């Protein structure tokens, strides 16, 4: 399973988002640290879910990282998160 597909499955299962957009932005980082040929190293994630309503910004980020899990997070070099309730 691709990193993108695995991220989507885990985030949907954990938060039942009303909106979820995952963009593989790896190609724009060619030549920079962490770039991997074939992509799937740099991501932009926009997620909206009721589950985030009572969380602080830091708690939201921690919740997303927890939902993705340490093995998947270790496969990602950069993860930009835009999280809203």
VENMO-V635812 format. One record per residue. RES is the residue in one letter. OMEGA is omega as a letter, one per 30 degrees, with the letter a starting at -180 (999 if undefined). BURIAL is # if it has 24 or more other C-alpha atoms within 12 Angstrom, else .. D_CENTER is the distance of its C-alpha to the mean C-alpha in whole Angstrom. Layout:
res omega burial d_center
RES OMEGA BURIAL D_CENTER
RES OMEGA BURIAL D_CENTER
//
This chain:
res omega burial d_center
X l . 15
X l . 13
X a # 10
X a # 8
X l . 11
X l . 10
X a # 6
X a # 8
X a . 11
X a # 10
X l # 8
X a # 11
X a . 13
X a . 12
X a # 12
X a . 14
X l # 13
X l . 15
X l . 13
X l # 10
X l # 9
X a # 7
X l # 9
X a # 10
X a # 12
X a # 13
X a . 17
X l . 17
X l . 17
X a . 20
X l . 22
X l . 20
X l . 19
X l . 16
X l . 17
X l . 17
X a . 19
X l . 18
X a # 14
X l # 11
X a # 11
X a # 9
X l # 6
X a # 7
X l # 5
X a # 8
X l # 9
X a # 12
X l # 14
X a . 17
X a # 16
X a # 15
X a . 18
X a . 20
X l . 17
X l . 17
X a . 15
X l . 15
X l . 15
X l # 12
X l . 9
X a . 11
X l # 11
X l # 7
X l # 8
X l . 11
X l # 9
X l # 7
X a . 11
X a . 12
X l . 13
X l # 10
X l # 8
X l . 12
X a # 11
X l # 9
X a # 11
X a # 9
X l # 6
X a . 7
X l # 6
X a # 9
X l # 10
X l # 13
X 999 . 16
//
